[in-house]
Amino acid sequence: MSHSDPNCIFCKIVAGQIPAKKAYEDEQLLAFHDINPWAPVHVLIIPKQHIATLADVEPAHDAMLGAMLGLAPRLMKQLGVSNGFRTLINTGRDGMQEVYHLHMHVMGGPRPWARG
């Protein structure tokens, strides 16, 4: 599995070739605000390593997946979300995945939301 895909928009964001409003970054993860938010607060958490879908993860990715889930509540708290939030990972065509780089949507803020 390649560390990055030169045709992947999220890999280009990781590489700094496409700007994004970052919410968090460390050695393995990047979180940034969605450009088409479905909620008042809507961030995407992605691994910096290119993994196309959740169906492509292996046991070696378990710690990274745990880090993604663990980051979600800390990020929402930092962004002022105190009334609950939603996490979502779309996987594959039938799972409505649009960008083929593993990513977790984390959405929160006052209801009603435009979608979801």
N, CA, C and O atoms as a DFTB+ gen file, in Angstrom:
464 C
 N C O
     1  1       0.854      -1.185       0.000
     2  2       0.000       0.000       0.000
     3  2       0.895       1.242       0.000
     4  3       1.786       1.379       0.838
     5  1       0.648       2.126      -0.935
     6  2       1.453       3.327      -1.087
     7  2       1.205       4.301       0.060
     8  3       0.099       4.383       0.596
     9  1       2.246       5.034       0.423
    10  2       2.115       6.046       1.466
    11  2       1.224       7.191       0.990
    12  3       0.502       7.790       1.786
    13  1       1.275       7.498      -0.314
    14  2       0.420       8.536      -0.859
    15  2       0.062       8.205      -2.302
    16  3       0.721       7.401      -2.961
    17  1      -0.994       8.844      -2.765
    18  2      -1.463       8.671      -4.136
    19  2      -1.422      10.046      -4.793
    20  3      -2.119      10.956      -4.344
    21  1      -0.622      10.220      -5.846
    22  2      -0.488      11.543      -6.458
    23  2      -1.786      12.094      -7.054
    24  3      -1.872      13.289      -7.334
    25  1      -2.787      11.248      -7.250
    26  2      -4.065      11.693      -7.803
    27  2      -5.136      11.929      -6.742
    28  3      -6.252      12.326      -7.074
    29  1      -4.813      11.690      -5.474
    30  2      -5.783      11.786      -4.387
    31  2      -5.809      13.204      -3.812
    32  3      -4.774      13.742      -3.417
    33  1      -6.998      13.800      -3.770
    34  2      -7.137      15.164      -3.257
    35  2      -6.718      15.258      -1.785
    36  3      -6.124      16.256      -1.378
    37  1      -7.020      14.231      -0.986
    38  2      -6.643      14.283       0.425
    39  2      -5.135      14.121       0.593
    40  3      -4.553      14.737       1.486
    41  1      -4.494      13.315      -0.238
    42  2      -3.025      13.215      -0.194
    43  2      -2.396      14.558      -0.556
    44  3      -1.362      14.934      -0.004
    45  1      -3.024      15.279      -1.487
    46  2      -2.526      16.610      -1.857
    47  2      -2.700      17.593      -0.705
    48  3      -1.863      18.475      -0.515
    49  1      -3.774      17.452       0.064
    50  2      -3.954      18.299       1.253
    51  2      -2.882      17.972       2.279
    52  3      -2.286      18.881       2.857
    53  1      -2.625      16.686       2.516
    54  2      -1.572      16.267       3.453
    55  2      -0.231      16.856       3.028
    56  3       0.539      17.323       3.867
    57  1       0.047      16.834       1.734
    58  2       1.335      17.320       1.206
    59  2       1.422      18.842       1.158
    60  3       2.487      19.385       0.866
    61  1       0.317      19.544       1.441
    62  2       0.316      21.000       1.403
    63  2       0.132      21.572       0.007
    64  3       0.303      22.775      -0.191
    65  1      -0.212      20.737      -0.961
    66  2      -0.415      21.204      -2.333
    67  2      -1.782      21.848      -2.521
    68  3      -1.965      22.656      -3.431
    69  1      -2.732      21.500      -1.679
    70  2      -4.073      22.090      -1.684
    71  2      -4.321      22.621      -0.277
    72  3      -4.136      21.890       0.696
    73  1      -4.734      23.875      -0.153
    74  2      -4.964      24.428       1.189
    75  2      -6.195      23.818       1.857
    76  3      -7.142      23.395       1.194
    77  1      -6.152      23.785       3.179
    78  2      -7.285      23.327       3.982
    79  2      -7.233      24.057       5.313
    80  3      -6.159      24.426       5.787
    81  1      -8.383      24.261       5.906
    82  2      -8.460      24.865       7.231
    83  2      -8.262      23.743       8.248
    84  3      -9.197      23.016       8.585
    85  1      -7.037      23.623       8.723
    86  2      -6.679      22.524       9.621
    87  2      -7.242      22.745      11.018
    88  3      -7.257      23.860      11.540
    89  1      -7.704      21.641      11.605
    90  2      -8.186      21.660      12.984
    91  2      -7.229      20.915      13.899
    92  3      -7.208      21.157      15.106
    93  1      -6.422      19.991      13.323
    94  2      -5.497      19.178      14.110
    95  2      -4.519      18.514      13.151
    96  3      -4.855      18.186      12.013
    97  1      -3.292      18.326      13.648
    98  2      -2.313      17.574      12.870
    99  2      -1.268      16.973      13.796
   100  3      -0.785      17.629      14.720
   101  1      -0.926      15.718      13.537
   102  2       0.207      15.076      14.194
   103  2       0.928      14.221      13.150
   104  3       0.710      14.399      11.951
   105  1       1.766      13.315      13.583
   106  2       2.574      12.525      12.655
   107  2       1.725      11.611      11.767
   108  3       2.086      11.354      10.618
   109  1       0.595      11.120      12.295
   110  2      -0.180      10.147      11.523
   111  2      -1.542      10.627      11.063
   112  3      -2.115      10.038      10.147
   113  1      -2.083      11.682      11.670
   114  2      -3.439      12.133      11.347
   115  2      -3.478      13.605      10.989
   116  3      -2.649      14.401      11.430
   117  1      -4.470      13.945      10.171
   118  2      -4.771      15.333       9.854
   119  2      -6.283      15.497       9.971
   120  3      -7.039      14.653       9.489
   121  1      -6.722      16.565      10.602
   122  2      -8.151      16.892      10.675
   123  2      -8.318      18.297      10.097
   124  3      -7.557      19.212      10.414
   125  1      -9.322      18.442       9.249
   126  2      -9.578      19.741       8.637
   127  2     -11.078      19.928       8.445
   128  3     -11.843      18.965       8.402
   129  1     -11.476      21.189       8.332
   130  2     -12.885      21.532       8.185
   131  2     -13.361      21.169       6.778
   132  3     -12.681      21.435       5.788
   133  1     -14.539      20.559       6.714
   134  2     -15.139      20.173       5.435
   135  2     -15.518      21.430       4.656
   136  3     -16.057      22.377       5.228
   137  1     -15.239      21.440       3.353
   138  2     -15.578      22.621       2.551
   139  2     -17.063      22.670       2.197
   140  3     -17.557      23.701       1.741
   141  1     -17.773      21.567       2.404
   142  2     -19.218      21.492       2.174
   143  2     -19.891      20.978       3.439
   144  3     -20.426      19.870       3.430
   145  1     -19.882      21.746       4.527
   146  2     -20.348      21.208       5.810
   147  2     -21.824      20.861       5.831
   148  3     -22.657      21.555       5.248
   149  1     -22.123      19.778       6.513
   150  2     -23.507      19.334       6.721
   151  2     -24.022      19.799       8.078
   152  3     -25.215      19.683       8.361
   153  1     -23.139      20.319       8.915
   154  2     -23.492      20.732      10.272
   155  2     -22.689      21.980      10.611
   156  3     -21.725      22.297       9.914
   157  1     -23.066      22.695      11.667
   158  2     -22.307      23.889      12.048
   159  2     -20.815      23.624      12.256
   160  3     -19.983      24.467      11.920
   161  1     -20.477      22.464      12.804
   162  2     -19.080      22.043      12.926
   163  2     -18.968      20.714      12.188
   164  3     -19.645      19.748      12.538
   165  1     -18.114      20.666      11.169
   166  2     -17.959      19.453      10.351
   167  2     -16.505      19.349       9.944
   168  3     -16.020      20.099       9.097
   169  1     -15.819      18.406      10.564
   170  2     -14.410      18.177      10.236
   171  2     -14.241      16.763       9.683
   172  3     -15.052      15.871       9.932
   173  1     -13.169      16.595       8.934
   174  2     -12.771      15.285       8.431
   175  2     -11.481      14.912       9.126
   176  3     -10.561      15.724       9.211
   177  1     -11.407      13.698       9.622
   178  2     -10.171      13.168      10.204
   179  2      -9.666      12.109       9.234
   180  3     -10.380      11.163       8.902
   181  1      -8.420      12.281       8.783
   182  2      -7.844      11.351       7.811
   183  2      -6.485      10.866       8.291
   184  3      -5.779      11.588       8.996
   185  1      -6.112       9.641       7.910
   186  2      -4.724       9.239       8.130
   187  2      -3.862       9.915       7.070
   188  3      -4.321      10.139       5.950
   189  1      -2.637      10.236       7.407
   190  2      -1.739      10.814       6.415
   191  2      -1.322       9.765       5.390
   192  3      -1.032      10.097       4.241
   193  1      -1.293       8.524       5.797
   194  2      -1.009       7.431       4.871
   195  2      -2.219       7.223       3.980
   196  3      -3.355       7.260       4.455
   197  1      -1.991       7.008       2.706
   198  2      -3.109       6.755       1.799
   199  2      -3.629       5.336       2.002
   200  3      -2.934       4.353       1.747
   201  1      -4.856       5.262       2.462
   202  2      -5.618       4.013       2.558
   203  2      -6.934       4.345       1.872
   204  3      -7.640       5.255       2.306
   205  1      -7.274       3.631       0.817
   206  2      -8.421       4.018      -0.009
   207  2      -9.744       3.958       0.746
   208  3     -10.525       4.908       0.689
   209  1     -10.013       2.859       1.454
   210  2     -11.305       2.705       2.128
   211  2     -11.117       2.000       3.460
   212  3     -10.057       1.435       3.729
   213  1     -12.139       2.035       4.282
   214  2     -12.108       1.297       5.545
   215  2     -11.969      -0.201       5.284
   216  3     -11.408      -0.925       6.106
   217  1     -12.473      -0.664       4.155
   218  2     -12.357      -2.090       3.804
   219  2     -10.916      -2.500       3.517
   220  3     -10.611      -3.691       3.465
   221  1     -10.026      -1.525       3.330
   222  2      -8.628      -1.815       3.023
   223  2      -7.723      -1.819       4.251
   224  3      -6.525      -2.073       4.122
   225  1      -8.257      -1.548       5.426
   226  2      -7.398      -1.532       6.612
   227  2      -6.983      -2.951       6.983
   228  3      -7.665      -3.928       6.676
   229  1      -5.853      -3.021       7.649
   230  2      -5.286      -4.289       8.109
   231  2      -5.053      -4.179       9.610
   232  3      -5.136      -3.084      10.166
   233  1      -4.761      -5.300      10.277
   234  2      -4.501      -5.240      11.725
   235  2      -3.428      -4.212      12.102
   236  3      -3.475      -3.649      13.196
   237  1      -2.479      -3.965      11.226
   238  2      -1.436      -2.973      11.516
   239  2      -1.998      -1.561      11.633
   240  3      -1.323      -0.678      12.162
   241  1      -3.202      -1.330      11.159
   242  2      -3.830      -0.011      11.216
   243  2      -4.700       0.191      12.455
   244  3      -5.274       1.266      12.631
   245  1      -4.806      -0.814      13.308
   246  2      -5.708      -0.726      14.463
   247  2      -5.422       0.485      15.343
   248  3      -6.351       1.185      15.748
   249  1      -4.156       0.743      15.644
   250  2      -3.814       1.876      16.515
   251  2      -4.196       3.197      15.858
   252  3      -4.678       4.107      16.532
   253  1      -3.988       3.308      14.559
   254  2      -4.335       4.527      13.841
   255  2      -5.850       4.741      13.867
   256  3      -6.313       5.863      14.072
   257  1      -6.622       3.673      13.662
   258  2      -8.078       3.791      13.718
   259  2      -8.536       4.207      15.112
   260  3      -9.447       5.022      15.251
   261  1      -7.908       3.650      16.137
   262  2      -8.224       4.049      17.503
   263  2      -7.889       5.504      17.750
   264  3      -8.624       6.202      18.449
   265  1      -6.785       5.970      17.184
   266  2      -6.408       7.374      17.325
   267  2      -7.432       8.285      16.652
   268  3      -7.747       9.356      17.169
   269  1      -7.954       7.858      15.491
   270  2      -8.981       8.648      14.811
   271  2     -10.224       8.785      15.691
   272  3     -10.759       9.881      15.857
   273  1     -10.671       7.673      16.248
   274  2     -11.865       7.702      17.103
   275  2     -11.622       8.486      18.385
   276  3     -12.499       9.215      18.848
   277  1     -10.441       8.337      18.954
   278  2     -10.123       9.055      20.185
   279  2     -10.006      10.551      19.976
   280  3     -10.296      11.331      20.883
   281  1      -9.582      10.958      18.789
   282  2      -9.446      12.381      18.483
   283  2     -10.799      13.071      18.351
   284  3     -10.930      14.242      18.707
   285  1     -11.792      12.371      17.850
   286  2     -13.095      12.986      17.567
   287  2     -13.687      13.745      18.759
   288  3     -14.023      14.918      18.597
   289  1     -13.834      13.148      19.942
   290  2     -14.442      13.908      21.041
   291  2     -13.566      15.066      21.531
   292  3     -14.086      16.104      21.938
   293  1     -12.258      14.895      21.494
   294  2     -11.368      15.998      21.910
   295  2     -11.495      17.179      20.954
   296  3     -11.533      18.333      21.381
   297  1     -11.561      16.885      19.676
   298  2     -11.694      17.926      18.671
   299  2     -13.028      18.653      18.803
   300  3     -13.079      19.881      18.735
   301  1     -14.094      17.904      18.989
   302  2     -15.409      18.538      19.130
   303  2     -15.440      19.454      20.349
   304  3     -15.995      20.551      20.297
   305  1     -14.845      18.999      21.437
   306  2     -14.797      19.838      22.643
   307  2     -14.020      21.118      22.356
   308  3     -14.463      22.207      22.723
   309  1     -12.859      20.997      21.700
   310  2     -12.053      22.175      21.361
   311  2     -12.789      23.136      20.436
   312  3     -12.579      24.348      20.495
   313  1     -13.653      22.592      19.580
   314  2     -14.389      23.414      18.624
   315  2     -15.728      23.905      19.178
   316  3     -16.529      24.485      18.446
   317  1     -15.968      23.671      20.471
   318  2     -17.136      24.221      21.140
   319  2     -18.394      23.384      21.064
   320  3     -19.475      23.863      21.405
   321  1     -18.274      22.138      20.622
   322  2     -19.449      21.272      20.543
   323  2     -19.611      20.560      21.881
   324  3     -18.756      19.770      22.283
   325  1     -20.721      20.849      22.569
   326  2     -20.933      20.246      23.886
   327  2     -22.242      19.470      23.967
   328  3     -22.564      18.890      25.004
   329  1     -22.998      19.460      22.867
   330  2     -24.327      18.850      22.903
   331  2     -24.401      17.549      22.103
   332  3     -25.492      17.109      21.741
   333  1     -23.272      16.943      21.829
   334  2     -23.244      15.698      21.066
   335  2     -22.760      15.906      19.650
   336  3     -22.767      17.023      19.134
   337  1     -22.341      14.828      19.030
   338  2     -21.834      14.895      17.673
   339  2     -22.042      13.545      16.999
   340  3     -22.384      12.552      17.642
   341  1     -21.828      13.537      15.704
   342  2     -22.011      12.334      14.898
   343  2     -20.705      12.008      14.197
   344  3     -20.008      12.906      13.725
   345  1     -20.372      10.724      14.127
   346  2     -19.216      10.276      13.354
   347  2     -19.728       9.376      12.238
   348  3     -20.701       8.643      12.415
   349  1     -19.061       9.438      11.085
   350  2     -19.508       8.681       9.927
   351  2     -18.315       8.355       9.036
   352  3     -17.504       9.228       8.728
   353  1     -18.213       7.090       8.625
   354  2     -17.221       6.679       7.639
   355  2     -17.978       6.009       6.498
   356  3     -18.558       4.939       6.680
   357  1     -17.974       6.626       5.336
   358  2     -18.557       6.021       4.141
   359  2     -17.501       5.107       3.527
   360  3     -16.330       5.475       3.437
   361  1     -17.918       3.911       3.104
   362  2     -16.970       2.927       2.589
   363  2     -17.440       2.382       1.254
   364  3     -18.484       1.736       1.170
   365  1     -16.666       2.645       0.213
   366  2     -16.956       2.107      -1.117
   367  2     -18.113       2.798      -1.809
   368  3     -18.780       3.660      -1.237
   369  1     -18.335       2.403      -3.047
   370  2     -19.373       3.026      -3.878
   371  2     -20.752       2.894      -3.240
   372  3     -21.473       3.886      -3.128
   373  1     -21.128       1.698      -2.825
   374  2     -22.452       1.519      -2.231
   375  2     -22.565       2.170      -0.858
   376  3     -23.671       2.417      -0.377
   377  1     -21.431       2.448      -0.226
   378  2     -21.421       3.163       1.050
   379  2     -21.364       4.668       0.874
   380  3     -21.211       5.408       1.847
   381  1     -21.488       5.130      -0.385
   382  2     -21.531       6.548      -0.742
   383  2     -20.219       7.279      -0.501
   384  3     -20.216       8.482      -0.238
   385  1     -19.093       6.554      -0.590
   386  2     -17.790       7.203      -0.455
   387  2     -17.502       7.989      -1.724
   388  3     -17.623       7.455      -2.827
   389  1     -17.122       9.248      -1.577
   390  2     -16.837      10.104      -2.722
   391  2     -15.343      10.273      -2.947
   392  3     -14.893      10.283      -4.092
   393  1     -14.573      10.404      -1.889
   394  2     -13.124      10.532      -2.006
   395  2     -12.513       9.233      -1.498
   396  3     -12.751       8.830      -0.360
   397  1     -11.731       8.587      -2.339
   398  2     -11.169       7.279      -1.985
   399  2      -9.843       7.434      -1.244
   400  3      -8.774       7.060      -1.726
   401  1      -9.968       7.995      -0.067
   402  2      -8.926       8.100       0.954
   403  2      -9.705       7.998       2.250
   404  3     -10.577       8.826       2.511
   405  1      -9.410       7.009       3.058
   406  2     -10.134       6.803       4.308
   407  2     -10.304       8.126       5.048
   408  3      -9.334       8.852       5.266
   409  1     -11.533       8.433       5.429
   410  2     -11.798       9.649       6.200
   411  2     -13.038       9.457       7.058
   412  3     -13.981       8.757       6.688
   413  1     -13.004      10.102       8.209
   414  2     -14.128      10.059       9.134
   415  2     -14.703      11.464       9.259
   416  3     -13.997      12.413       9.601
   417  1     -15.992      11.578       8.978
   418  2     -16.701      12.831       9.184
   419  2     -17.045      12.919      10.667
   420  3     -17.496      11.941      11.264
   421  1     -16.832      14.089      11.257
   422  2     -17.249      14.344      12.638
   423  2     -18.054      15.638      12.593
   424  3     -17.536      16.702      12.255
   425  1     -19.348      15.518      12.946
   426  2     -20.273      16.635      12.781
   427  2     -20.991      16.932      14.089
   428  3     -21.422      16.021      14.795
   429  1     -21.113      18.205      14.399
   430  2     -21.808      18.593      15.614
   431  2     -22.281      20.019      15.545
   432  3     -22.116      20.704      14.535
   433  1     -22.864      20.452      16.624
   434  2     -23.395      21.809      16.709
   435  2     -24.905      21.770      16.823
   436  3     -25.517      20.707      16.716
   437  1     -25.499      22.921      17.038
   438  2     -26.942      22.988      17.249
   439  2     -27.725      22.415      16.077
   440  3     -27.367      22.633      14.919
   441  1     -28.783      21.689      16.371
   442  2     -29.702      21.166      15.361
   443  2     -30.707      22.258      15.034
   444  3     -30.837      23.184      15.835
   445  1     -31.422      22.223      13.927
   446  2     -31.358      21.174      12.911
   447  2     -30.217      21.412      11.940
   448  3     -29.831      22.553      11.690
   449  1     -29.686      20.343      11.401
   450  2     -28.646      20.425      10.388
   451  2     -29.280      20.387       9.029
   452  3     -30.414      19.935       8.869
   453  1     -28.551      20.860       8.057
   454  2     -29.060      20.866       6.678
   455  2     -29.239      19.449       6.158
   456  3     -30.154      19.180       5.380
   457  1     -28.373      18.549       6.585
   458  2     -28.421      17.144       6.159
   459  2     -28.116      16.258       7.351
   460  3     -27.781      16.729       8.438
   461  1     -28.242      14.965       7.114
   462  2     -27.826      13.985       8.119
   463  2     -28.749      13.871       9.275
   464  3     -28.504      13.079      10.185
